[in-house]
Amino acid sequence: MRVKHKPWAKEKLQNHPEVCIFDPALHRGSWQKLFGNDHPIHIEIGSGKGRFVSGMAQAHPEINYIGIEVVESVLISALDKVLEHDLSNVLLLSVDGAQLEDYFAQGEVARIYLNFSDPWPKKRHTKRRLTNPKFLDIYKNILEEAGDIHFKTDNRGLFEYSLQAFSEYGLRLTYVSLDLHNSDFEGNVQTEYEEKFSQKGFPIYRLEAQFNRESEKL
């Protein structure tokens, strides 16, 4: 999807330092201090316009959420939602997901959400997929021992690739749905893409997975 460039986006984000963090490396290992509580930290990589992260924050005030979206012209929509609902448990970062270890300390994150990530369907772009082992290495480092990954997509190819990548990496799948909207799953918060694709009749795929830390201790 082509995003219309909004040259004023950066300035608008900078005008709200209470929500938008432009120096995330300074808070590595101390995000709970910045939130002002000891609540678990959940991050969404690729927050888009922020419907999911803001919806989750409204539903779960006991969780601290960090939305990550590299495109500033998109992130301002997420900012609008946070401000509209006066959400004190959401922070937004405009950074590259490949540098997460620069912004989060080992074991600092309780959950990672990957929602409707770019499928990068061409084989030569495999390493760009957010469920590639290169990224799994990063997630494993920043997630706490009991932390997990929640992944949703409409792209069957990406879902099948992710199932295989997770399995080969040694992650334990704790939930898998091949048609989320026709399942008994409760508490689903839709993203903008999810609503669009489901209305067109596409099934939504979803999984939850944990790193198998116990087997590593044997």
Buried (B, 14 or more C-beta within 10 A) or exposed (E): EEEEEBEEBBEBBEEEEEBBBEEBEEBBEEBBEBBEEEBBBBBBBBBBBBBBBBBBBBEBEEBBBBBBBBBBBBBBBBBBBBBEEEBBBBBBBBBEBBEBBEBBBEBBBBBBBBBBBBBBEEEEEBEBBBBBBEBBEBBBBBBBEEBBBBBBBBBEEBBEBBBEBBEEBEBBEEEEBEEBBEEEEEEBBBBBBBEBBBEEEBBBBBBBBBBEBEEEEE
